[in-house]
């Protein structure tokens, strides 16, 4: 009898264990979410958790006076905790190896590659603007005001921009939000890079093709593209239509910060010729929101003409034209600008915009989602007008007379300093 009872108890225990693990999974990973902050972040063993709920930073939290003087911006978006997957480099994407530390001034980044030699980057969501603070600001003791300006950036813009880009056939780096805990695989970067939120995305350069395009030779940055042009001459061209579409899309989403270092190029072979297709990166300044007394003065077209606020109307086109545009688009017809503007108007539908914005957690969307959507739609509706003005401003500012950023050491010949495809 005792043996029978023991057998029955063993069977019951086995059934309980089977049911438990069928529901909750193995004990090595805890599916329940944990809320992490600066006070408890060092108390968790993140190897036992598949996700965390964490805010980017609370340093931009405001009050009535700060909101009036320095602006409301996206302070709440930075401070609201969101649920994010926990990742470890030794298993992520089949195992990632660190190549080097990134060189961004505000963004903490690491360049990595997997076993297939595909390049990735980790870009910190939190920013460090201290390298950009001018000496006069330090002398006057107003560094905090400048640092606070980061609150004008939407911390989660990148994922929405990527989705919008897909609808108009623009390449993007496929950003995904991840939490990288301290871990052995970070090596010497563990202390300074661990326990932070990052965008994991493809790099805008690398030897291996990760895009959907065929016959790709490599993915290169602009200085390398200029060198290729020296070597290949007329055998190398750029997809001007796609670059125009990219730049007009930047106008729609209010991404004013599009200097040359934020572009890669997918080099595609077509017979004996090559075509370079633009690959935009770094979407930190999409939906850039400026209000408040001080930011409104600083963003005046007479003080900072490039620092344009994301509103329903674009107030100053000249500030949005970069040497990059004058170098690559100097020879482009107005018809191409108009055609690409109409393409965006047709394909970037209201439903597409709403679906993209709804990728944000509800608590993030509810803050400024409707306002951002209204601004995108308003800019889209006026895009043909903006496209014509943008083209005219490129012509007015003329060909560049100095090397592009990052290309200062290149020795360029035959007028290639002035434009990529000169007549």
N, C-alpha and C positions, 0 to 999 in steps of 0.2 A: 504493500500500500504506500509506504514511504517513498519507494522508488517511483511509483506512478505519479505521486504528487510532485516529486522533484522534476520528473520529465515534463509534466504539465507547466510547472513554473518556468522551466527553461525555454519551453516553446513560447510561452506568453512574453518572456523577456526578449526573445529573438524577434517576435512580431512587433513589440514596442520599438525596438532599435531600428528595424526596417522601416516602420512608419515614420519615425523621427527623421531618419536621414533622407527618406523620399521627399519629405516636406522641407527640411531645413538644409539639406546638403551636408557635406563633410565639415567637420569642425575646424579645418584649417583656414577657412574663410568665413567671416561673420557677415551675413547679408544685411543685418539691421544697420541703419545708418547711425553714424556718430557725429555729434556736433563739436567742431574743433575751433578753438580760439587761441590767442596768444598765451593765455594762462595755463591751458592744459595740453598744448600741442606736443610737448616733450614727454607726456605721460603715456602715450599710446604705442602699442606695437602694431604698426600699420600693416604688417605682413598678415595679420589676422582679419583684415577688413578689406572688402572690395570697393567701398566708397566712403566718402566723408562729406559732411556738410560744413562749408567754410566760407567766410567772406574774404574778398581780396584784401581789403584793409579798411580800418575805421578811422584812419588819419584825416579823412576829408569831411568827417561829420560836421554839420553846421549848426548854426543857431540863427535867430532872427537877424541880428546885426551882420553876421558873416554873409548870410544869404543876400542881404541888401547891398553890402559893400563889395563883396567878392563873387557874388552870384550863387544861384541855386545849383546850376550845372547838373551833374549826374551823381551827386553825393550819396544818395540813397542806394543807387545801383552798386557802388563800390562797397557799401557797408552791409548789404543784405547777404546772409549765408545762402549758398546754393549747393546742391548735391553734385558731387564730382567723382568720377572713378579714380581709384588709387592704382598707380602703375609702377612697375619696377623695370629698369632698363635691361636686365638680363633676360627677360621674357618678352618684353614689348617688341612688336613687329618681328618676332623671331629672334630677338636679341640685338640690342643696339650698343655700339661701341662709340665712345666719345672721340671725336677727331680733334676739336679745339674749342676754345672759348670764343663766343661771338664778340663782334666789335661795336655793337650799338651803344650810343651814348646814354639813352634812357632805359633801354631794355636789357635785362640780364638774359643772356642766351648761350646755348651750347649747340654746336654742330655735331651731328651723329651720323652713323651709317649702319646698315644692317648687313647680313651675310651676302645679300645679293648686290651689294655696293650701291644701294639706293640711299641718297642723302636726305636726312631729316634735320629739323631744328626744334629746340625747345625755347620758346620766347616767353619770358615772364610776363604775367598779366599786370602785376604791380610794377610801377615805374620808379626810376631814380633820376630826377631832373637836376640833381646837384651839379653835375659836370657842365650844365648849360647856364648856371647862374652867373651873370656878369659881376665883375668886381664892384661896380657902383652899387649894386643891390646889396652886396655884403657890407659895404661901407655904411649904407643907410639903414641896415638892419631890417630889410624887407624880404629876406630870402624866403620866409614862410609864405608870403603872398605868391611868389613865383612858383614855389613847390605846389601850392594849393591849386595852381592853374591846371594841373593834371586832372582835376575833377571834371574838367570840360570834355575829357575823352570818355566815351562809353566803353566800359571794360569788356563788354561782350559783343561789340560790333562785328568782330571778324566772322563769326559763324553765320550771321545774317547776310553779310556782304557776299560770302561764298555762295549761299543759296540763290541770291539775286543774280549773281554773275552767271550761274548755270543757265538761267532762263534766257540769257542773251548770248550764249555760246562764248563766254569769256573764260579763259583759264583761271584757276585759283589754286591755292596751296593746300586745300582740304584741312583747314584747322579744326582741331578737336581739343576741348578743354580737359585737362588732366591735373591730378595732384601727384606731385613727385615727393615722396617722403625721403628722409635721410636713409641712405643705403650704401652698402659697400661698393656697388658698381659705379657710384659717382666719383670714387677715388678722392683725389685732392680737392674736388669741388664739393664734397659732401657738406661741409660746414656752412658754406655760403650759398649753395644752391638747393639743399634739401629742405623738405617741409614747406613747399611753396606751390602756388598755382601757375600752370604754364599752358600756352598754346603749343600743342604738338602738331607740326605741319611739315610738308615737303619743303626742301630747300629750293631756292631759285637758281641753283647751279648744281651740277653733278654729272658724272660720266654715264649714268644709267637712266634710261627713260622710264618715268612713272606715269606719264600722261596717257590719254587715250589715242594720241596721234601715232601714226605709223612712220617708219623710215626716219626716226629721230637719231641724229648723230650724237648729240650731247645737249646738255642744258647749261648755258653760259651766262655770265654777267655782262654788263654793257662794255666795260673796258676790253674784255676778251672778244666781244663782237666787233669792236673797232679794229682790233688786231686782225681778225678774220677778214674784214673788209679790205685791209691793206693787202692781204695775201690773195684773195679771190677776186677782187675788183667787181666787175659787173655780174659775175657769177653768183654773187650774194646780194640779196635784196631783203627788205622787211615787208611784212604784211601791213601795209599802211592802213588799210580798211579796219583791220582789227585793232591797231594802235589807236586810231581815231575813236573807235567804239569804246575802247578802254578809257580814254581820256574824257569822253562825254559821260560815261558811266560815273567817273569820279565826280563830275559836276553834279550829277543826280544825287549821289549819296553824301555830298559835302565833304569829300576827302581832299582837303587842300594840300596835304603834305605828300607830294609825289615826285620827289627829287630822284635823280638818276640811280642812286644806290638801292632804290626800292623796286627795281625791275630786273627780272631775268629774261632770257630769250631761249625758246625751244628751237634748236637748229635742225631743220628738216631737209633731208636730201630729196631733190626732185630731178632725177636724171643726173646730168653733169652740173646742175645748179643747186643752190641752197637758198632757202627762205627762212628768215628768223621771225618767229611768232612771239609776241609779247607775253610775258608771264609776270603779273603784278604780285607783289608781296607787301607785308606790313600794313595792316588796316587799322592801326591804332587811332587814326584821326577821322575816320568815317563818323558821320552824325555829330561832329564837333559842336558842342553847345556852349555859347558864351552869353552870359548876362551879368548883371551886377555893375556897379559904378566903375570899379577899376578895370575889369576885363573889357568893358565896352570902350573905354578910352584907349587901352593898349591895342585893341583890334581895329582901331581907326585906320582907314586906308592910307593915311598920311604918316602913321607910325609903324604899323606892321601890316603891309598890304597883302601878305600871303595868309595871314591868320583870319580866314573868312568864317563867319558863323554859319551854322546849318539852320537856315530859315527857309520860308517858302519861296523867297526870291533871292537870286544871287545878286549881291549889291555891287560887286567890283570885279569884273572879269580880268582886268590886267594883272591883278595880284595872283591869279591862278595859272598864268602862263610861265612855265619854267624854261631854262636853257635846254633841258631835255626835249621839250616840244619844238623849239626853234631848230634844234639839231636834226631831229628825225622827221618833222612834219613840214619843214619849210617849203617843200615842193608839192604840197598836196592840194588838190582842187577843192573848191568850195562845195562842189556837187557831192564829193565823198562825205564831207561833214554833214550835209543835209540828209543824204541817204542813210547814214549810220544813226543819225538822230531819229529818223522815222522808224528805223528798225527797232531801236530801243523802245520807242513809244508804242509800237505794235506788240512787242513780246514781253515787255515788263508790265504785265497787267495788274490791276488792283488786287485780284485774287492771289497772284504770284507774290506780291509785296506782303500781303497779309499772312500768307502761309510761311514766308521766310521769317517774319517777325515773331510768329507764334512758335518758332524753335526755342525762343527764350522761355525759361520757367515763367509760370503765370505771375509770380510775385515781381519779376523783372519787367515783363511786358506791361503790367498794369501801371507802372510808374510813368513812362513816357512813350509807350508803344504806339498809341493812337496819334500822338503829336508827330512822331517820326514818320509814320505812314502818311499823314497828311502832307508833310513837307516833301517827301519823295514824290508823291503824286503831283503836287504843284510844280516841282522842278521838271518832272517828266513832261508835263503839258507844255512847258515853255522851252523845251529842249532845242527845237529847230532854231529859235531866235538866239539861244545861247551858243549854239554850234557856229552860227554865222559870225557872231561877235568874237568867239574864241579864235576862229580862223583868221579874222581880220587883225586881231591883236598879235598873233604870231607873226604876220607879215609886217605889222607896224614896228614890233620890237626887233625884227630882222635876224640875220644869221648871227651865231655866237662868235665871240672874238677871243674867248678863253677856253681852255680845256674843260670838259665836263668833270664834275666831282668824281674822284676815283680814277680819272684818266690823266692826271697831271704829269705822269712820268712817260706817257706814250709820245713817241715821235711820229707825228702824222704828216702826210704829204698830200700833194695834189688837191688842196682845199678841203680835205676831209675833216679838218678841225671845225670848219664852218657849218657843214651839213653832211648828212650821211649819203644822200644821193643827189649831188649837185648837178645842175644842167651843164 
